[in-house]
Amino acid sequence: MLLGATGGARTSVLDIGGGGANAYHHARASARVADLRWTVVERPAVCEAMRRCGVAAEVEFLPSVPPGPFDIVFFGSSLQYFEDWRTALRGAAEASAGFVLLEDVPLVRSPSFVAEQRYFEGVIPVWFLNHEELLGVAAEAALHLVAWDRYRAGILGRWSGFPMDNYPPEMRVGLPSSLLFRVSL
Ligand SMILES: C[S@@+](CC[C@H](N)C(=O)[O-])C[C@H]1O[C@@H](n2cnc3c(N)ncnc32)[C@H](O)[C@@H]1O
């Protein structure tokens, strides 16, 4: 829907922390966009691996945010993995001439904190963001909130939020959020 709302003949998307460009495949399968340019910003090793795989001619992988502007700048389950998420969000705002979309963000009422995500054998630090702090950083970066909803993704058909009963209530996420911002002109 957002891809169709950008207006121009060509639509450019900057997918920050885009992994193997999963979102690109979903977008291509669900939206009619004749001329699409999709740029993924990822860790150098991921960029290298994906360049070798060769996703599609309209998709490129870069290790840092290139000069924009892009119509849509997107973080899909990724902002919370950036050590300096504030700088990452400001960079996204600067690179966008249209929208910034944050999908699947764990928001809390307590002050922002970092916890360990155990993933197979590894441990990944992940931010849990205070929603007012996130909106404050966005507002300072001239991002205007236009939509906010809960993110509902099923994992094997069973996903009802983060299992955080061992945390105080104000530190529990429940369902994560998706937020759509428009760049203020
Ligand atoms: C949970 S994955 C989400 C991947 C993809 N957006 C998706 O939904 O399939 C988080 C991604 O953020 C990337 N990431 C984390 N920190 C990063 C950084 N500083 N620079 C680039 N990518 C980063 C990771 O490499 C990882 O692919």
The ligand as an SDF file (V2000), in Angstrom:
LIG
                    3D

 27 29  0  0  0  0  0  0  0  0999 V2000
   16.0120   -9.4770   12.9650 C   0  0  0  0  0  0  0  0  0  0  0  0
   17.0290   -9.1470   11.5510 S   0  0  0  0  0  0  0  0  0  0  0  0
   15.8340   -8.4830   10.4210 C   0  0  0  0  0  0  0  0  0  0  0  0
   16.2270   -8.7200    8.9860 C   0  0  0  0  0  0  0  0  0  0  0  0
   15.1910   -8.2570    7.9540 C   0  0  0  0  0  0  0  0  0  0  0  0
   14.8560   -6.8630    8.0850 N   0  0  0  0  0  0  0  0  0  0  0  0
   13.9610   -9.1220    8.0130 C   0  0  0  0  0  0  0  0  0  0  0  0
   12.9310   -8.6710    8.5270 O   0  0  0  0  0  0  0  0  0  0  0  0
   14.0450  -10.2680    7.5530 O   0  0  0  0  0  0  0  0  0  0  0  0
   17.9660   -7.6930   12.0340 C   0  0  0  0  0  0  0  0  0  0  0  0
   18.9770   -7.2940   10.9860 C   0  0  0  0  0  0  0  0  0  0  0  0
   19.6030   -6.0640   11.3580 O   0  0  0  0  0  0  0  0  0  0  0  0
   20.9330   -6.1150   10.8860 C   0  0  0  0  0  0  0  0  0  0  0  0
   21.7630   -5.1330   11.6070 N   0  0  0  0  0  0  0  0  0  0  0  0
   21.9060   -5.0050   12.9340 C   0  0  0  0  0  0  0  0  0  0  0  0
   22.7840   -4.0270   13.2230 N   0  0  0  0  0  0  0  0  0  0  0  0
   23.2000   -3.5250   12.0220 C   0  0  0  0  0  0  0  0  0  0  0  0
   24.1050   -2.5070   11.6500 C   0  0  0  0  0  0  0  0  0  0  0  0
   24.7680   -1.7920   12.5720 N   0  0  0  0  0  0  0  0  0  0  0  0
   24.2770   -2.2410   10.3290 N   0  0  0  0  0  0  0  0  0  0  0  0
   23.5980   -2.9600    9.4020 C   0  0  0  0  0  0  0  0  0  0  0  0
   22.7160   -3.9390    9.6920 N   0  0  0  0  0  0  0  0  0  0  0  0
   22.5320   -4.2240   10.9910 C   0  0  0  0  0  0  0  0  0  0  0  0
   21.3520   -7.5440   11.1790 C   0  0  0  0  0  0  0  0  0  0  0  0
   22.4820   -7.9330   10.4190 O   0  0  0  0  0  0  0  0  0  0  0  0
   20.1020   -8.3190   10.8120 C   0  0  0  0  0  0  0  0  0  0  0  0
   20.1050   -8.7800    9.4760 O   0  0  0  0  0  0  0  0  0  0  0  0
  1  2  1  0
  2  3  1  0
  2 10  1  0
  3  4  1  0
  4  5  1  0
  5  6  1  0
  5  7  1  0
  7  8  2  0
  7  9  1  0
 10 11  1  0
 11 12  1  0
 11 26  1  0
 12 13  1  0
 13 14  1  0
 13 24  1  0
 14 15  1  0
 14 23  1  0
 15 16  2  0
 16 17  1  0
 17 18  1  0
 17 23  2  0
 18 19  1  0
 18 20  2  0
 20 21  1  0
 21 22  2  0
 22 23  1  0
 24 25  1  0
 24 26  1  0
 26 27  1  0
M  CHG  2   2   1   9  -1
M  END
$$$$
